[in-house]
Amino acid sequence: MTTETPPPVPPAAVRRLRLTNFRSYPDLDLELSPAPVALFGENGAGKTNLLEAISFLAPGRGMRSAGADGVATRSGADIAPEWAVFAEADTREGGFRLGVGARGSARRETRIDGEPAAQNALARLMPMIWLTPAQDRLFAGPRADRLKFFDRLVHAADPAHADAASAYEKSRTRRQRLLDEGGQDPSWLGAIEVEMAGHGVAMAAARLDALIRLQGEIDQRPEGVFPQADLALDGAVEADLAEGLTAGEAEDRFLAALRDGRRRDAAAGRTLTRGPHRTELLARHRAKDQPAGDCSTGEQKALILTLALAQARALGQQWGVAPLLLLDEACAHLDALRRDGLAREILASGSQAWLTGVEKVLFEPFGDAIQYREVHEGGVRALP
C-alpha cells in the first residue's frame, strides 16, 4: 500500500460567475481565482443558491432537482421571464465561456463559447461532484437515493453514463405502458426490451468500472480522519458482468429475464424484473465492520465525504483535471479534527471547492489558501 500523495492536477474552475434572475440573484457578477471558495452568511442569505447555479453547468436538473422551470427570480406573484447562468471557466480542454438558461417555461438552453451545445458536452468539459445536507443520512435512507448519488459519481467519470441511463428509463417506461395496455404487440414489446437490455448493460458496466476505481483510490490510503469504506453493488446485471460474462452474454440474460417477467410486471404495474434500476449501493465502515446505515449521522457524513474526495482524486488521475466540488454545509456535523482533514484533502486534490457555512471561522483550516465571499440577501461581498 502506498501512502504517497500525487501532486495536485490543474482544477476545473470558475473564474467568473454571472447570474441573471436566478433565485435570489436578479443580477450578480463574481470574479474568482481557481482556489477554493468559502461562502458564509446567515441562513437564507442565498449561499446554496450560488452552488445550485453552478450545478446547472452540469447535465441534469441541478443539485436541488428543481429543473429549468423552478429557478427564475420571483417577486411576489411575478416570475422573471428568463434566467441565465454564465461562467468563464478553466476546463479540461482549456478556457471556455459556458452558459445555461431558459425563457419562460421553455426547456433549458446550453451554450459553449456562444454556440448551442448538448448538456453532456458540459460534463466532458467541467467534471463536477456535489454534496448536500439532504445526503447526511444517505446510507440510512431510501435505496433510490443512494443509487442516484452513486450514478452522479459515475457520470462525473463517464459522461456517456447519463445518456445510457436516460435511454434505459425511456425504454422501461415504454415497455411498462405496453404491458399496462395488455402487450398486444409482442414484436414491438420485444424490440423495446432489446433496447432496454443494451442500455442496462452499458449502465452496469460503467458503474462497475467507477466502483473499481473508487475502491482502489480508497484502499491505497491509510485510515485517516475520514474512515475507509468497503463498497459493493448489489444488482443482477452488475453481478453477471462481475462474474465474467461478456456484454453480449449479459444482455441476453437480462433480455430473457425481461421476457419471463412480463406477466408479473404487468400485474404489478411496475418493473419488478431485476435490472439496473433496482441496483443497491452497499457500503460498510471498514474499521467498525458495520453497515454504513447503522453508523451515526456524523460517521455517515464522513463516509460520504470519503467517497466524494476519493472520486475527486480518481477523476484527477483519470482525466488530468481536478473536478469542481460543491459542498453545501460540508462542515456541519464535523468536529474540528475532521474540518482540518477536509481542508487538507481539498487542498491536496487541487480542486476548486465551493463550501458554504454560517460562520467564517469554519473555514480557518484553509488558512490563506481559500477565497472568502460573504453572502447577504441578493449580494456577495469579497473579503481579504
Buried (B, 14 or more C-beta within 10 A) or exposed (E): EEEEEEEBBBBBBBBEBBBBBBBBBBEBEBEBEBBBBBBBBEEEBBBBBBBBBBBBBBBBBBBBEBBBBEBBBEEEEEBBEBBBBBBBBBBBEEEBBBBBBBBEEEEBBBBBEEEEBEBBBBBBBBBBBBBBBEBBBBBBBEEEBBBBBBBBBBBBBBBBBBBBBBBBBBBBEBBBEBBEEEBEEEEEBBBBBBBBBBBBBBBBBBBBBBBEBBBEBBBEBEEBBBBBBBBBBEBBBBBBBBEEBEBEBBBBBBBEBBBEBBEEBBEEEEBEBBBBBBBBBBBBBBEEEEEBBEBEEBBBBBBBBBBBBBBBBBBBEBBEBBBBBBBBBBBBBBEEEBBBBBBBBBBBBBBBBBBBBBEEEBBBBBEEEBBBBBBEEBBBEEEE
